[in-house]
Amino acid sequence: MAGKVRFPMKLARLSFLLFFAFGSFAIGQNAPTATDPQELIAMRGEFLRAMARAGVQPLSAYLHELELFKQQVVREGKSAAVIAVDAEIKSIQDQLVSAQSTASLANTAPAQIQIESAVYGDAKTKRVKDVVAAVQSAVDSGATIVVNSRSLGGPDPAPGTDKFLVVSYRVNGVRKQKTFKERSSVILKQELR
């Protein structure tokens, strides 16, 4: 009899740990808004990855306990309990996959973005200006910018024409180039990957 009482106690204890870990984990899962500072978004991402890493082991243990419990209720012929446990197993398996993929993101090294050149204007008429400093600043800060003369630090190099921002850069040593149309709203730190 003690064995049957102990087993649900293990489940209750694991459920409490999971609720505590993933209850607080869910609090931080607010989608970023336009008003969130980039530092907050970065901090939230680190928190979520840390919680996922911390949650993998309890989720695996809970899944193991659920599988043992399912075997017990199958032997006892409790079909309603089998259905409930199957649903719980599916839910925990989904959470475990999510936690493992989120945790693996933390193991990737941050991209090293090095701006080689950045020009803004109308390349057809060769009315462009060098905006390397403004682009590097936007990359470093992680801020959202609207591609226009004001955000790129100065007067319009080609009034009355369609303009583009052309950025040549290296990511972890690999040379790349991207073009952004005027009035595009971009987070260069994310776009230049």
MOWO-V941445 format. One record per pair of residues at least 4 apart in sequence whose C-alpha atoms are under 6 Angstrom apart, sorted by sequence separation. I is the first residue (numbers start at 1). J is the second residue. D is the distance in whole Angstrom. If there is no record, write none. Layout:
BEGIN
I	J	D
I	J	D
END
This chain:
BEGIN
2	6	6
11	15	6
15	19	6
18	22	6
19	23	5
22	26	6
40	44	6
51	55	6
58	62	6
82	86	6
89	93	6
92	96	6
95	99	6
99	103	6
132	136	6
138	142	6
150	154	6
170	174	5
188	192	6
73	78	5
122	127	5
138	143	6
149	154	6
170	175	4
121	127	6
122	128	6
149	155	6
169	175	6
170	176	6
121	128	4
149	156	5
169	176	5
120	128	5
168	176	6
120	129	5
168	177	4
119	129	5
167	177	6
119	130	5
167	178	5
118	130	6
119	131	5
166	178	6
118	131	5
166	179	4
118	132	5
165	179	6
117	132	6
165	180	5
164	180	6
164	181	5
134	152	6
164	182	5
163	182	5
128	157	6
127	157	6
127	158	6
148	182	6
147	182	5
148	183	6
121	157	6
147	183	5
121	158	6
146	183	6
147	184	5
146	184	5
146	185	4
145	185	6
122	163	5
145	186	6
121	163	5
144	186	5
121	164	6
144	187	4
120	164	6
143	187	6
120	165	4
119	165	6
52	99	5
119	166	5
142	189	5
118	166	6
118	167	4
139	188	5
53	103	5
117	167	6
139	189	5
52	103	5
117	168	5
116	168	5
49	102	6
116	169	5
49	103	5
115	169	4
114	169	6
114	170	5
113	170	6
113	171	5
112	171	5
112	172	5
END
